[in-house]
Amino acid sequence: MAISSTPFVGAFAWALLDAETQARIGALALELAAGQFIEDIAVMHDPARRAAAKASAKASDALLLEFLLLDERSALAVEDEEGAWLVPSAAGPLCQVCGGQARRRAEMICSDCMEPDYEDLLILMGGAQP
């Protein structure tokens, strides 16, 4: 499926949730962040790292379940009208061809997927400068 030029904006979606749902999702998000923080800074064989990894996985699964249980008709959809994915805005500008990092949101294509023009090729090959 294609990537939509419109991202999923979590802050907008959050504002549409009722306070009870925000509390559940917020608590799970904090649990996930705490677990991932411990995973990142604990030494390799620290038992806390293993426990934090397990907690992070459980919190991640619970967050996914909460998301799936939300009203499908809400603005929390992750597909646009054409069926393209609304990738979370935290990813930044995305290449519409490969899903990699785009150079700028307005271009929506990465350097790897952009076809260079003749002048660009000459410059890369050490030829004539424009």
C-alpha positions as CSV (number, residue, x, y, z in Angstrom):
1,M,0.0,0.0,0.0
2,A,1.2,3.5,-0.7
3,I,2.3,6.2,1.8
4,S,-0.1,9.1,2.1
5,S,1.3,12.6,1.7
6,T,-0.6,13.4,4.9
7,P,0.9,12.1,8.1
8,F,-1.0,10.7,11.2
9,V,-0.7,13.5,13.7
10,G,-0.8,12.1,17.2
11,A,-1.5,15.4,18.9
12,F,-4.6,15.9,16.8
13,A,-5.8,12.3,17.5
14,W,-5.1,12.7,21.2
15,A,-7.3,15.8,21.4
16,L,-10.2,13.8,20.0
17,L,-10.0,11.2,22.8
18,D,-12.1,11.3,26.0
19,A,-10.3,11.8,29.3
20,E,-10.7,8.1,30.3
21,T,-9.1,6.9,27.1
22,Q,-6.4,9.5,27.3
23,A,-5.6,8.3,30.9
24,R,-5.3,4.6,29.8
25,I,-3.2,5.3,26.7
26,G,-1.1,7.9,28.5
27,A,-0.3,5.5,31.4
28,L,0.7,2.8,28.9
29,A,2.8,5.2,26.9
30,L,4.7,6.2,30.1
31,E,5.2,2.5,31.0
32,L,6.6,1.9,27.5
33,A,8.9,4.9,27.7
34,A,10.2,3.9,31.1
35,G,10.9,0.4,30.0
36,Q,12.7,1.5,26.9
37,F,14.7,4.0,28.9
38,I,15.9,1.3,31.3
39,E,16.7,-1.0,28.3
40,D,18.8,1.7,26.7
41,I,20.9,2.6,29.7
42,A,21.2,-0.7,31.7
43,V,24.2,-2.8,31.1
44,M,23.9,-5.9,28.9
45,H,23.3,-8.6,31.5
46,D,21.5,-6.5,34.1
47,P,18.3,-8.3,35.2
48,A,16.6,-4.9,35.2
49,R,17.3,-4.7,31.4
50,R,15.6,-8.0,30.8
51,A,12.6,-7.1,33.0
52,A,12.3,-3.7,31.3
53,A,12.3,-5.3,27.9
54,K,9.5,-7.6,28.9
55,A,7.5,-4.7,30.4
56,S,8.1,-2.6,27.2
57,A,6.8,-5.4,25.1
58,K,3.7,-5.8,27.2
59,A,3.0,-2.1,27.2
60,S,3.5,-2.0,23.5
61,D,1.0,-4.8,23.0
62,A,-1.5,-3.1,25.3
63,L,-1.1,0.2,23.5
64,L,-1.8,-1.6,20.2
65,L,-4.9,-3.2,21.6
66,E,-6.2,0.2,22.9
67,F,-5.7,1.6,19.4
68,L,-7.5,-1.3,17.8
69,L,-10.4,-0.9,20.2
70,L,-10.9,2.8,19.4
71,D,-13.9,3.8,17.3
72,E,-13.0,3.0,13.6
73,R,-15.1,6.0,12.4
74,S,-13.0,8.4,14.4
75,A,-10.2,10.6,13.1
76,L,-7.8,8.0,14.4
77,A,-7.8,6.2,11.1
78,V,-4.3,5.4,9.7
79,E,-5.5,5.2,6.1
80,D,-6.6,8.1,3.8
81,E,-9.5,8.1,1.4
82,E,-7.5,6.4,-1.3
83,G,-6.3,3.7,1.1
84,A,-2.7,5.0,1.5
85,W,-1.1,4.7,5.0
86,L,-1.0,7.8,7.2
87,V,2.5,7.2,8.7
88,P,3.0,8.9,12.1
89,S,4.4,12.5,11.8
90,A,7.3,11.6,14.1
91,A,8.9,9.9,11.1
92,G,9.4,13.2,9.4
93,P,9.3,13.7,5.7
94,L,9.1,10.4,3.9
95,C,10.0,9.3,0.4
96,Q,6.8,8.2,-1.4
97,V,8.8,5.7,-3.4
98,C,10.8,3.6,-0.8
99,G,9.6,4.9,2.6
100,G,13.0,6.3,3.5
101,Q,13.8,9.8,4.7
102,A,12.9,12.4,2.1
103,R,15.1,15.4,1.7
104,R,12.2,17.8,2.3
105,R,8.5,17.4,2.9
106,A,7.7,19.3,-0.2
107,E,9.7,16.9,-2.4
108,M,8.5,13.7,-0.8
109,I,11.4,11.7,-2.4
110,C,14.8,10.7,-1.1
111,S,18.1,11.2,-2.7
112,D,18.4,7.5,-3.6
113,C,15.1,7.5,-5.5
114,M,15.5,10.8,-7.2
115,E,16.6,10.5,-10.8
116,P,19.5,12.9,-11.4
117,D,19.4,15.1,-14.4
118,Y,22.2,15.4,-16.9
119,E,24.0,18.3,-15.2
120,D,23.9,16.4,-11.9
121,L,25.6,13.4,-13.5
122,L,28.3,15.6,-15.1
123,I,29.1,17.1,-11.7
124,L,29.2,13.7,-10.0
125,M,31.5,12.4,-12.7
126,G,33.8,15.4,-12.3
127,G,32.8,17.0,-15.6
128,A,31.6,20.4,-16.4
129,Q,30.4,22.6,-13.6
130,P,27.1,24.5,-14.2
